[in-house]
Amino acid sequence: MPVRTSAPLPPEDPVPHLSRRSLLLSAAVAAGAGPLAAVARAADRTPKVLVIGLDGALLSRIKDADAPHLKALMAAGLTAPSSIYADPLAPTLSGPGWSTIITGVWPDKHNVKDNAFTGARFTRYPDFLTRAETAKPALSTYAVASWAPLTDTVFSTKVDTRVSTPSAEYDTGTTSRAVARLRDGDPDALFVHLDNIDHAGHTYGAASPQYLDALHGADAQVGQIVAAVRARPAYAAEDWLIMVTADHGHTDAGGHGGSTLQERQTFLIATGSALAPGSVRHDVKMPDVAASALAHLGIPLDPGWGLDGRPVQQPVPDDFDALRASLATRVDETGIPAALAGFTHTPPPGWSVDNSAMGGGGVTEWRGWSFTTDEFWTQAQRDQNRESNIRARNVFAVADGDEWADKPYTGTFDSTLVSPAYPVTGGGTAVLTYTTYYRHESPQKGEVLVSYDGGTPVSVRTYTADVPSRTETVTLQVPAGATSARVRFRYTGGNNWYWVIDGVRIGTA
């Protein structure tokens, strides 16, 4: 990004132009009230959304910094650390990062691979403010950014006001314009992008005192913007969802674009009537910002949009996620930080792993199906495409013959992950859905089998070629009289690649 310097506060009346980055903010939950009570109160109020983007901000350094306003938002609502992709899906740059946040889809859909936005598919996957305008043209939408490509390129002309802050004014001007719009106008949805944290990261590194100083400065600007929300004359009749996020992290030495976990870090801090104060979640991903904003504005999420995000206000429980508290630290994997808890071989209730045909020896962490997290698994070995496992969330199941074979072993990798018995209706159809990511090397094979009422498993899908991260849907013809179905995921191979499974469900057609 270009180097800019701070300047005095700009005039209060901004000149409309184009804007930059994406972040959502929502008002704090009333003290002492639970989320259900807050939702009931919010039903009579006008929904509003504020997204604040802190370019290049690291959640870990926010916690280290003198950042009282951001920490107050964390105490009042949700804090959700998460991680993003790396090459070959996209480098950890601002163009792909903000495009993911603003459109609600991953780079394999919006197709932004760099800061030039070459080949972007914003017509197919528009920004969330454009979707809001299309669904509800009466809404007032506003975007202001310190990095012009966001308002010039990512947000469309359907947005009521796009402001690209002049470089001489930088984040001071962006903050002033956002405050003025909140004070003098009646916006329904705003996006505000601040850039100086990223500038400090590039110049001094994320481990520097200057980076902490930049976080402190951005925190004060966030405080001004949130104060402007709460000072609105109609604030008591408004239901604000406030979200703060970042497009990527930074290395300690400075810079981003690579595949280290620090460069791949992002987060969501969110407050709103449906979010519990002081809550921490690990199932939230970058595209959820756009989906959460649209849902809060009362706009139904059309499946035809192909969004990858889902509203943070509507969590989707997953069996594997319940294992997070029981994850263990490394055993054989020397490249993973010693203190990081991130794997277990113990499945959640109702699930099992059949290792009766599994070879011996190998790396302990990956001996048969394991339950792990992105931050643990990707650090086992970087730059082997594990970073492209973008659609699995929180804790997921992985069979990794490549990592297992990094220590002496005997036999082959042959392990089967077995689901609980799901209720089905005999003679009808059911739908099996799951998130998968499969990297192939012969003679490796992934096979999905289904059995009914304890009968013989029947193959319903086989993997013998690479499959990118995606949600699979398999229609099942349920035999007459059957009342339950059980799913098996069998991985066979040796020193080959891996298979990820998450979010397994069987429902009605």
PyMOL commands that set and color helices and strands:
alter all, ss='L'
color gray80, all
select helices_A, chain A and resi 35-42+59-64+68-76+94-103+107-110+128-135+148-154+170-184+196-204+209-230+235-237+288-296+303-305+320-326+364-366+374-377+386-388+401-404
alter helices_A, ss='H'
color red, helices_A
select strands_A, chain A and resi 24-25+46-54+78-83+141-145+161-164+189-194+238-245+265-271+279-280+343-344+352-354+360-361+370-373+395-400+409-410+413-418+422-423+429-439+445-452+458-463+467-477+484-493+498-508
alter strands_A, ss='S'
color yellow, strands_A
deselect
rebuild
show_as cartoon
